[in-house]
Amino acid sequence: MEYRQLGASGLRVPILSFGTATFGGGNEFFKAWGNTQVDEAKKLINICLDAGVNLFDTANVYSQGTSEEILGKALEGIRNEVLISTKATFTMGQGVNDFGSSRYHLIKSAEDSLRRLNTDRIDIYHMHGFDANTPVEETLRALDDLVTSGKVRYIACSNFSGWHLMKSLSVSERYGWSRYVAHQAYYSLLNREFEWELMPLGIDQKVSTIVWSPLSSGQLSGKFRRGAPIPESSRTVQGGAHGPATNFDHLYNIVDALDEVAEETGKSVAQVALNWLLQRPTVANLVIGARNEEQLKQNLGAIGWNLTLDQVKKLDAASEVDPIYPYWHQRQNLKLVPLPIQY
């Protein structure tokens, strides 16, 4: 297993982490992802640890806390061998303050997560989204207090815009508070908008990227084929997919390129798609999920090898889309390269 530095911190994390949104299946949305219970969770965790994957990602909103509870039970006796990442911000109750990144909600959310996880600290604590109704100063001071108290080791964000992240980093610097060391973001061959602003920001400010849904809700798993029906078991059908409607012509062009590279490498389509991400700037970790042991073992096969430069370029070309303004204007008039990548 390869380990990478997380942003400007001293923490090293494995390049793969195991996402536990499949744990619990507590409502219709998360049932579409999976319904893993404690015994199966322990088996999956043991497979991860045998492979060197010691980072486990969850969130309080996953099945309204059930995912955290199952993860906590599954980690009994081995807590000191692993890193736990969880999140807060989204709705966790019916009260008017049961949402957001206010001091009130964050302190309560952290304490509730610690209880459900049966631990005394959260290793990486993410703001699951940006709360525009709470002053950034209030959010970051509350997070700094959690770090100072020892309840949280490092803070990170998720699903932020470029200005959300940059403003937050500026506030942390101004007051000497803990700063975000990572941004958990949606990024894949099918969805490369992350590269337009957030990736250059991460390079400049030394903020690592933790990628969620690196296979775009299974659309890059190899199950989606030109001329074939969409798999009934996929989250795209079952209601667990993310983002705008898929441009299937674009998807199938990418899959065609993935097929070519998979044949050249002897790897699966999914393994090639994951390996491509691991060669992108700022990417420190991919959150992989699995409903069963076979899926997990397949995903673990994405590491320990690298695509060639020509293979990367082939996938780049197949997945490239025209950027929106102002990025197309900057590229045309400032002679900017599409990405600050050094292969």
CORUR-V275372 format. One record per backbone hydrogen bond with DSSP energy under -1.0 kcal/mol. CO is the residue of the C=O (numbers start at 0). NH is the residue of the N-H. Records with the same first field share a line. If there is no record, write none. Layout:
CO = NH ; NH
This chain:
1 = 14
3 = 12
4 = 6
5 = 8
10 = 5
12 = 3
14 = 285
16 = 287
17 = 56
19 = 22
21 = 35
26 = 30
27 = 31
29 = 33
35 = 23
36 = 40
37 = 41
38 = 42
39 = 43
40 = 44
41 = 45
42 = 46
43 = 47
44 = 48
45 = 49
46 = 50
47 = 52
48 = 51
53 = 82
54 = 17
55 = 84
56 = 19
58 = 61
60 = 63
61 = 66
62 = 65
64 = 68
65 = 69
66 = 70
67 = 71
68 = 72
69 = 73
70 = 74
72 = 75
74 = 77
77 = 80
78 = 81
82 = 55
83 = 123
84 = 57
85 = 125
86 = 59
87 = 127
88 = 99
94 = 97
97 = 91
101 = 105
102 = 106
103 = 107
104 = 108
105 = 109
106 = 110
107 = 111
108 = 112
109 = 113
110 = 114
111 = 115
112 = 116
113 = 118
121 = 152
122 = 153
123 = 85
124 = 155
125 = 87
126 = 157
134 = 138
135 = 139
136 = 140
137 = 141
138 = 142
139 = 143
140 = 144
141 = 145
142 = 146
143 = 147
144 = 148
145 = 150 ; 151
146 = 149
150 = 121
153 = 124
154 = 180
155 = 126
156 = 183
160 = 164
161 = 165
162 = 166
163 = 167
164 = 168
165 = 169
166 = 170
167 = 171
168 = 172
169 = 173
170 = 174
171 = 175 ; 176
180 = 207
181 = 156
182 = 209
183 = 158
184 = 211
190 = 187
191 = 194
192 = 195
193 = 198
196 = 200
197 = 201
198 = 202
199 = 203
200 = 204
201 = 206
207 = 182
208 = 283 ; 284
209 = 184
210 = 286
212 = 215
214 = 219
215 = 218
217 = 220
224 = 227
230 = 233
233 = 237
234 = 238 ; 239 ; 240
245 = 247
246 = 250
247 = 251
248 = 252
249 = 253
250 = 254
251 = 255
252 = 256
253 = 257
254 = 258
255 = 259
256 = 260
257 = 261
258 = 262
259 = 263
260 = 264
261 = 265
267 = 271
268 = 272
269 = 273
270 = 274
271 = 275
272 = 276
273 = 277
275 = 278
276 = 279
279 = 282
281 = 208
284 = 210
285 = 16
287 = 18
291 = 295
292 = 296
293 = 297
294 = 298
295 = 299
298 = 301
299 = 302
307 = 311
308 = 312
309 = 313
310 = 314
311 = 315
312 = 316
313 = 317
314 = 318
315 = 319
323 = 326 ; 327
325 = 329
326 = 330
327 = 331
328 = 332
329 = 333
338 = 340
